[in-house]
């Protein structure tokens, strides 16, 4: 048996007796070796995507891997020092309490083989041992709606919180016929107003950022959503075969743009926006239509648009018009590894803020704003 503790994203591998193996991996080579061993691929499991998020300040990414009796699972978590959160600064010791969360976007496991109750029982036991030893209080999942990968029965508590939308990209004809009439009309409106589409692998990233940042300003977005040029540049340089950027132009000026990621089955809308004064032309409708058609040409199954900020809000309704039949459940899940310490963190929040809203709790309750 061997144990190496995770520090600064370095590999932590714990070998168990017999044929069972639990690994918590941070090193690039070990990570890529494990991920590429699965037939099921997911961009949210890739080393490059999660390294970019680490550069964005999301924490230390680790790949959780477990195998037993010719079955295996793997998923990504970001390890965060809870003491660095604003609500806990100066109240708990640094480098002492940690939690795990899925990457920005979607997470959850990829798997192969027969994931039996016995497999999950063994996995939970070894994961609990590891997390208790390393002061990991909780883990939180945002499951991938396309993979329907909330398979950790008995390991996690799961619940549906909203829905997301995918455009089926079987053919260009299917893409167009699945749209609501209003969506098709907006696409025609963009074309009739002289909007054209350009695409690349990120060579015009400065123009994209100009559009994106103006959009974030328009929505008064939280500072987290202002992704830096370095974030995008890392993906463009290190993950170029999975990056596609579409731009809408009017009078040769880029007025709208969307940044997409894709693997061998699915394309995902990642980030994008439209310059405020050009929103009237509906250029982003044309971008999504062109992106879906590109995915169809690549032989991909669907373009995932995601959901709204809240359940059934205006953003979700906008996306749903591209395919009212392409709605998927979006589930989240949690595991509490150290319930006593978890309760202490909640008590700290209550003591610090008497107006803390206990009626709208997150699944990880101590992280509720």
C-alpha positions as CSV (number, residue, x, y, z in Angstrom):
1,X,0.0,0.0,0.0
2,X,1.3,3.5,-0.9
3,X,-0.1,6.9,-0.1
4,X,1.1,10.3,-1.5
5,X,-0.8,13.4,-0.5
6,X,-2.0,15.9,-3.1
7,X,0.0,19.1,-3.0
8,X,-0.2,21.8,-5.8
9,X,-1.9,19.4,-8.2
10,X,0.8,16.7,-7.9
11,X,-0.3,13.0,-8.2
12,X,-1.7,11.3,-5.1
13,X,-2.0,7.6,-5.7
14,X,-3.4,5.1,-3.2
15,X,-3.0,1.5,-4.1
16,X,-5.3,-1.0,-2.3
17,X,-4.9,-4.6,-1.6
18,X,-6.1,-7.1,-4.3
19,X,-7.6,-6.0,-7.5
20,X,-9.1,-2.7,-6.1
21,X,-7.4,0.6,-6.9
22,X,-8.4,4.1,-5.8
23,X,-6.2,6.9,-7.3
24,X,-6.4,10.6,-6.9
25,X,-4.4,12.0,-9.7
26,X,-3.0,15.5,-10.5
27,X,0.0,14.9,-12.8
28,X,-0.6,15.4,-16.5
29,X,0.8,12.1,-17.8
30,X,-1.0,9.9,-15.3
31,X,-4.2,11.9,-15.9
32,X,-4.1,11.6,-19.7
33,X,-3.2,7.9,-19.5
34,X,-6.3,7.2,-17.4
35,X,-8.7,9.3,-19.3
36,X,-7.7,7.9,-22.7
37,X,-8.1,4.4,-21.4
38,X,-11.9,4.9,-21.5
39,X,-14.0,4.5,-24.6
40,X,-16.4,7.1,-23.2
41,X,-14.9,10.5,-23.7
42,X,-15.9,13.8,-22.2
43,X,-14.3,17.2,-22.6
44,X,-15.0,18.0,-19.0
45,X,-12.7,15.2,-18.0
46,X,-9.8,16.4,-20.1
47,X,-6.6,17.6,-18.5
48,X,-6.4,20.6,-20.7
49,X,-9.8,22.0,-19.9
50,X,-9.3,21.6,-16.2
51,X,-5.8,23.1,-16.3
52,X,-7.3,26.1,-18.0
53,X,-9.8,26.4,-15.1
54,X,-7.0,26.1,-12.6
55,X,-5.3,29.0,-14.3
56,X,-8.7,30.9,-13.9
57,X,-8.4,30.3,-10.1
58,X,-10.9,27.5,-9.6
59,X,-8.7,25.4,-7.3
60,X,-6.5,22.4,-7.8
61,X,-8.0,19.8,-10.3
62,X,-7.7,16.1,-9.4
63,X,-8.9,13.1,-11.3
64,X,-10.6,10.5,-9.1
65,X,-10.2,7.0,-10.4
66,X,-11.4,3.6,-9.1
67,X,-11.2,0.2,-10.7
68,X,-12.3,-3.3,-9.5
69,X,-13.1,-6.5,-11.2
70,X,-12.8,-5.2,-14.8
71,X,-15.0,-2.2,-14.1
72,X,-13.8,1.4,-13.6
73,X,-14.9,5.0,-13.1
74,X,-13.2,8.4,-13.3
75,X,-14.3,11.9,-12.6
76,X,-12.8,15.3,-12.0
77,X,-13.0,17.4,-8.9
78,X,-11.5,20.8,-8.0
79,X,-10.0,20.8,-4.5
80,X,-10.5,24.1,-2.7
81,X,-9.2,25.5,0.6
82,X,-12.4,26.5,2.4
83,X,-10.5,29.0,4.5
84,X,-10.0,31.1,1.4
85,X,-13.7,31.7,1.0
86,X,-14.7,35.2,2.0
87,X,-17.2,34.0,4.6
88,X,-14.5,31.9,6.4
89,X,-11.4,34.1,6.1
90,X,-9.8,34.5,9.5
91,X,-12.2,32.1,11.1
92,X,-10.7,28.7,10.2
93,X,-7.1,27.6,9.7
94,X,-5.7,27.7,6.1
95,X,-4.8,24.4,4.5
96,X,-6.9,22.4,6.9
97,X,-10.5,22.2,5.6
98,X,-11.1,21.3,1.9
99,X,-13.9,20.4,-0.4
100,X,-14.3,19.2,-3.9
101,X,-16.5,20.5,-6.7
102,X,-17.1,19.5,-10.4
103,X,-15.5,21.7,-13.1
104,X,-17.3,24.8,-14.4
105,X,-19.9,23.5,-16.8
106,X,-20.6,19.8,-16.1
107,X,-18.9,16.9,-14.5
108,X,-19.6,13.4,-13.1
109,X,-18.1,10.1,-14.0
110,X,-17.2,8.3,-17.1
111,X,-17.3,4.6,-16.7
112,X,-16.7,1.1,-18.2
113,X,-17.8,-2.3,-17.2
114,X,-20.6,-3.4,-14.8
115,X,-20.9,-0.8,-12.0
116,X,-22.5,-3.1,-9.4
117,X,-23.8,-2.3,-5.9
118,X,-20.7,-4.1,-4.6
119,X,-18.4,-1.9,-6.8
120,X,-20.0,1.2,-5.5
121,X,-19.9,0.0,-1.9
122,X,-16.2,-0.6,-2.1
123,X,-15.6,2.7,-3.9
124,X,-17.5,4.6,-1.3
125,X,-15.6,3.0,1.5
126,X,-12.2,3.7,0.0
127,X,-13.2,7.3,-0.9
128,X,-14.5,8.0,2.6
129,X,-11.2,6.7,4.1
130,X,-9.2,9.0,1.7
131,X,-11.3,12.1,2.3
132,X,-11.4,11.7,6.1
133,X,-7.6,11.3,6.2
134,X,-7.1,14.4,4.0
135,X,-9.8,16.6,5.5
136,X,-12.1,16.7,2.4
137,X,-15.4,17.7,3.9
138,X,-17.7,17.3,0.9
139,X,-17.8,16.7,-2.8
140,X,-20.3,18.3,-5.2
141,X,-21.4,17.1,-8.7
142,X,-22.9,18.9,-11.6
143,X,-23.8,15.9,-13.7
144,X,-23.5,16.0,-17.5
145,X,-27.1,15.9,-18.9
146,X,-25.9,14.3,-22.2
147,X,-24.1,11.4,-20.5
148,X,-26.8,10.9,-17.8
149,X,-24.0,10.0,-15.5
150,X,-25.5,10.2,-12.0
151,X,-24.6,6.5,-11.5
152,X,-23.1,6.7,-8.0
153,X,-26.0,5.1,-6.2
154,X,-25.4,5.0,-2.5
155,X,-22.3,7.3,-2.8
156,X,-24.1,10.6,-3.5
157,X,-27.4,12.3,-2.7
158,X,-28.8,13.6,-6.1
159,X,-31.6,15.9,-7.1
160,X,-32.8,17.6,-10.3
161,X,-32.6,21.4,-10.2
162,X,-33.4,22.5,-13.7
163,X,-33.2,21.4,-17.4
164,X,-30.9,22.0,-20.3
165,X,-31.3,21.9,-24.1
166,X,-29.5,20.1,-26.9
167,X,-29.8,20.5,-30.6
168,X,-29.8,17.1,-32.3
169,X,-27.3,17.3,-35.1
170,X,-28.3,14.3,-37.1
171,X,-28.6,16.4,-40.3
172,X,-29.1,20.0,-41.3
173,X,-32.7,19.3,-42.2
174,X,-33.4,17.9,-38.7
175,X,-31.7,20.9,-37.1
176,X,-33.9,23.3,-38.9
177,X,-37.1,21.4,-38.7
178,X,-36.8,21.0,-34.9
179,X,-36.6,24.8,-34.4
180,X,-39.7,26.8,-33.4
181,X,-41.0,29.2,-36.1
182,X,-39.8,32.2,-34.1
183,X,-36.3,30.9,-34.0
184,X,-36.2,30.3,-37.8
185,X,-37.6,33.8,-38.3
186,X,-34.8,35.3,-36.2
187,X,-32.3,33.5,-38.3
188,X,-33.8,34.8,-41.5
189,X,-33.8,38.3,-39.9
190,X,-30.1,38.1,-39.2
191,X,-29.4,37.0,-42.8
192,X,-31.7,39.6,-44.3
193,X,-29.8,42.3,-42.3
194,X,-26.5,41.3,-43.9
195,X,-25.1,39.2,-41.0
196,X,-22.5,36.7,-42.1
197,X,-20.6,34.0,-40.2
198,X,-16.9,33.3,-39.8
199,X,-15.3,30.5,-37.8
200,X,-11.9,29.5,-36.7
201,X,-10.0,27.8,-33.9
202,X,-9.5,31.0,-31.9
203,X,-7.3,33.1,-34.1
204,X,-9.5,36.1,-33.5
205,X,-9.6,35.7,-29.8
206,X,-9.2,39.5,-29.1
207,X,-12.4,40.2,-31.1
208,X,-14.2,37.5,-29.2
209,X,-13.1,38.9,-25.9
210,X,-14.3,42.4,-26.9
211,X,-17.7,41.0,-27.6
212,X,-17.8,38.7,-24.6
213,X,-16.7,41.3,-22.0
214,X,-19.2,43.8,-23.3
215,X,-21.9,41.2,-22.9
216,X,-20.8,40.5,-19.3
217,X,-20.9,44.2,-18.6
218,X,-24.5,44.4,-20.0
219,X,-25.6,41.6,-17.7
220,X,-23.7,43.0,-14.7
221,X,-22.1,39.6,-14.4
222,X,-20.1,38.4,-11.4
223,X,-16.3,38.8,-11.6
224,X,-15.9,35.0,-12.0
225,X,-17.4,35.1,-15.5
226,X,-14.8,37.5,-16.8
227,X,-12.5,34.9,-18.2
228,X,-9.0,36.2,-19.1
229,X,-7.3,36.1,-22.4
230,X,-4.8,33.7,-20.9
231,X,-7.7,31.3,-20.1
232,X,-8.8,31.2,-23.7
233,X,-5.3,31.2,-25.1
234,X,-4.3,28.2,-23.1
235,X,-7.3,26.2,-24.6
236,X,-6.5,27.5,-28.1
237,X,-2.9,26.5,-27.8
238,X,-3.2,23.2,-25.9
239,X,-6.7,22.0,-26.9
240,X,-7.0,23.3,-30.4
241,X,-8.5,20.1,-31.9
242,X,-11.4,20.6,-29.5
243,X,-12.0,24.3,-29.9
244,X,-14.3,26.1,-32.4
245,X,-15.2,29.8,-32.4
246,X,-17.9,31.3,-34.5
247,X,-18.2,35.0,-35.2
248,X,-21.1,37.0,-36.6
249,X,-20.1,40.0,-38.8
250,X,-22.0,43.0,-40.0
251,X,-20.3,45.5,-42.3
252,X,-17.1,43.5,-41.7
253,X,-17.3,44.1,-37.9
254,X,-17.5,41.3,-35.4
255,X,-20.7,41.9,-33.5
256,X,-21.4,38.5,-31.9
257,X,-19.3,35.4,-31.0
258,X,-19.5,32.0,-29.5
259,X,-16.8,29.8,-28.1
260,X,-17.5,26.0,-28.4
261,X,-15.8,22.9,-27.2
262,X,-16.3,19.4,-28.8
263,X,-15.2,15.8,-28.6
264,X,-16.0,12.8,-30.9
265,X,-19.7,12.8,-30.0
266,X,-20.9,16.1,-28.6
267,X,-20.3,19.8,-29.1
268,X,-20.9,22.2,-26.1
269,X,-21.6,25.9,-26.2
270,X,-19.1,27.3,-23.7
271,X,-19.1,31.1,-23.6
272,X,-20.3,33.9,-25.9
273,X,-22.3,37.1,-26.4
274,X,-23.4,39.9,-28.6
275,X,-22.6,43.6,-28.7
276,X,-25.4,45.5,-27.2
277,X,-26.5,47.7,-30.1
278,X,-26.6,44.7,-32.5
279,X,-28.8,42.5,-30.4
280,X,-31.8,43.6,-32.4
281,X,-30.5,41.7,-35.4
282,X,-30.4,38.3,-33.5
283,X,-26.9,37.4,-34.7
284,X,-26.5,34.7,-32.0
285,X,-29.4,32.7,-33.4
286,X,-27.4,32.5,-36.7
287,X,-24.3,31.6,-34.8
288,X,-26.0,28.7,-33.1
289,X,-27.6,27.5,-36.3
290,X,-24.2,27.5,-38.1
291,X,-22.5,25.8,-35.2
292,X,-25.1,23.1,-35.2
293,X,-24.7,22.5,-38.9
294,X,-20.9,22.4,-38.5
295,X,-21.4,19.7,-35.8
296,X,-23.6,17.8,-38.2
297,X,-20.9,17.9,-40.9
298,X,-18.5,16.5,-38.3
299,X,-20.8,13.6,-37.5
300,X,-21.5,14.7,-33.9
301,X,-24.7,13.7,-32.2
302,X,-25.7,17.0,-30.7
303,X,-24.8,20.5,-29.8
304,X,-25.5,21.1,-26.1
305,X,-26.6,24.7,-25.3
306,X,-26.9,24.2,-21.6
307,X,-29.7,25.8,-19.6
308,X,-30.7,29.0,-17.9
309,X,-29.3,30.7,-14.8
310,X,-32.5,29.6,-13.0
311,X,-35.1,26.9,-13.8
312,X,-37.3,27.8,-16.7
313,X,-36.0,31.4,-17.0
314,X,-35.8,33.6,-20.1
315,X,-32.4,32.2,-21.1
316,X,-33.7,28.6,-21.0
317,X,-36.8,29.6,-23.0
318,X,-34.5,31.2,-25.6
319,X,-32.5,28.0,-25.9
320,X,-35.5,25.8,-25.9
321,X,-36.7,27.4,-29.1
322,X,-33.9,25.7,-31.0
323,X,-35.3,22.3,-30.1
324,X,-38.3,22.0,-27.8
325,X,-37.9,18.2,-27.9
326,X,-34.2,18.3,-26.9
327,X,-34.7,19.0,-23.1
328,X,-32.7,17.0,-20.6
329,X,-32.7,16.9,-16.8
330,X,-29.8,18.6,-15.0
331,X,-29.0,17.0,-11.7
332,X,-26.6,17.8,-9.0
333,X,-25.3,15.6,-6.2
334,X,-23.3,15.7,-3.0
335,X,-21.4,13.5,-0.6
336,X,-20.7,14.6,3.0
337,X,-17.5,12.8,4.1
338,X,-17.1,14.5,7.5
339,X,-20.5,15.4,8.9
340,X,-19.3,16.8,12.3
341,X,-17.0,19.3,10.6
342,X,-19.6,20.0,8.0
343,X,-22.0,21.0,10.8
344,X,-19.4,23.1,12.4
345,X,-19.0,25.1,9.2
346,X,-22.7,25.7,9.0
347,X,-22.7,26.9,12.6
348,X,-19.9,29.3,11.8
349,X,-22.0,30.8,8.9
350,X,-25.0,31.2,11.2
351,X,-23.0,32.8,14.0
352,X,-21.3,35.2,11.5
353,X,-24.4,36.3,9.7
354,X,-27.8,36.3,11.5
355,X,-29.6,37.1,8.3
356,X,-28.1,34.1,6.4
357,X,-30.9,32.7,4.3
358,X,-31.5,29.2,5.5
359,X,-34.5,28.8,3.2
360,X,-32.5,28.8,0.0
361,X,-29.6,26.5,0.9
362,X,-27.2,25.1,-1.6
363,X,-26.6,21.4,-1.5
364,X,-23.3,22.3,0.2
365,X,-25.0,24.4,2.8
366,X,-22.1,26.2,4.2
367,X,-21.4,27.7,0.7
368,X,-24.9,29.3,0.5
369,X,-24.4,33.1,-0.1
